[in-house]
Amino acid sequence: MATRPLDAGTALHHVRDLLGHLDATTQRYNYSRNALHNSTTSQLGALIEHGLATLD
């Protein structure tokens, strides 16, 4: 539930208030929401996909 408002640009402190988080829980959601996209494996897959698309 936290990642969608953060992706839409809602300020972290507003999302934290919405969820009632007083600690860093929401910050962990904020850091991890792009973790898969920024992983080395994901980036390598994107490069391979782009390379295969240029072969068409």
C-alpha positions, 0 to 999 in steps of 0.5 A: 500500500505504501509504494503506490502513493510514493510512486505517484509522488506523495511525500514520504511523511504523508504516506507515513502519517497515512499508514500510522508508521512512527518508525522507519518502516515506510522508509524501507518501502521507499528504498525497496520499491525500486530494488528489483528495477535497479538490480543487476539481473534486471538491468542485464535482462533489459540489455539482452531484451534490447539487443534481441529487439534490434535483431528484428 
